[in-house]
Amino acid sequence: MKFGNFDKLATNYAKYRPSYNYLLINKIIKKFKKKTTVLDIGAGTGKLTQILKKTNYFKKIIAVEPSKQMINYGKKLLGKKKIIWKNIPAEEIFFEKNSIDLICAASSFHWFTKKKNLDNFSMMLKKNCFFLIIYNSRKTKLSMDENKIEDLLKNKYNITKRVSSGKIMTKKYLNKILNNTNFRIIEKKIKIDLKKIKKNNYIGAWKSVNDIQVQLGKEFKNFINDIDNILKNKKSVKVYYETKVWVLKNVKPKN
Ligand SMILES: C[S@@+](CC[C@H](N)C(=O)[O-])C[C@H]1O[C@@H](n2cnc3c(N)ncnc32)[C@H](O)[C@@H]1O
């Protein structure tokens, strides 16, 4: 498995990964009235796409996803009404200048942060319209079980750096990526949800995480066994999910 390749993770991802806080996302995007086009980049199995569809604000949703296995789940779960599915990576997206009203990237932005991509997004997105960078990080310090698992990762498996966790996307890091682009951070909105997740579903969610599996390789199986052990007397796990939305404005010059 390689960083960013979700082909083998699709089934666990579709089944066990939680979605985002609907009310928060709905509140942020309700200014986009009907008859607008939204681009969902790295749409995966369609967790955010489903929210975009449910709001009913958009005439057209374009869901872009490079993994065939992931996008197939999206197509199966959400169908093709209002949604155009494109099985390509962010680097190959091309739409006309000023043809898009909103861009979203949910738990995917870290895979395509190059300036070349951001310049292309800015070209397609209308001036002063928004790019939402969304994550769903676990607040592990708030949960005793999750705390133990974090310790295990750090102390037994020597994982000190995450590649794809929303936690890496701090304001400083994001500003560095946005330097010399037309995107400016306008605001950050967060909402924490406590979810009580069945043990097997919780372990299933771990099996859908790309960067830990790549970093641990064959050891990943042992890590999963260790989690099972930590949770041996439990039926469920309390997980605090933080939906975090960075709102970026496309301040491109007039052309
Ligand atoms: C953690 S999943 C997020 C999926 C979905 N947006 C969600 O919120 O559930 C990350 C997704 O980014 C996709 N991805 C990886 N590299 C990409 C790229 N270069 N361009 C677009 N998407 C990419 C992966 O295939 C994967 O489906």
The ligand as an ORCA input file, in Angstrom:
! r2SCAN-3c Opt
* xyz 0 1
  C      -9.667     10.015      3.881
  S     -10.384      9.860      2.284
  C     -11.670     11.098      2.308
  C     -12.833     10.715      1.442
  C     -14.062     11.610      1.560
  N     -13.811     12.949      1.139
  C     -14.610     11.611      2.975
  O     -14.725     12.684      3.555
  O     -14.935     10.556      3.495
  C      -9.152     10.627      1.286
  C      -9.446     10.502     -0.191
  O      -8.507     11.292     -0.930
  C      -8.282     10.609     -2.142
  N      -7.053     11.091     -2.791
  C      -5.779     10.674     -2.612
  N      -4.965     11.319     -3.461
  C      -5.730     12.178     -4.182
  C      -5.482     13.090     -5.232
  N      -4.257     13.263     -5.696
  N      -6.509     13.765     -5.757
  C      -7.773     13.602     -5.277
  N      -8.069     12.738     -4.290
  C      -7.062     12.047     -3.741
  C      -8.212      9.152     -1.737
  O      -8.403      8.277     -2.840
  C      -9.325      9.075     -0.707
  O     -10.543      8.659     -1.252
*
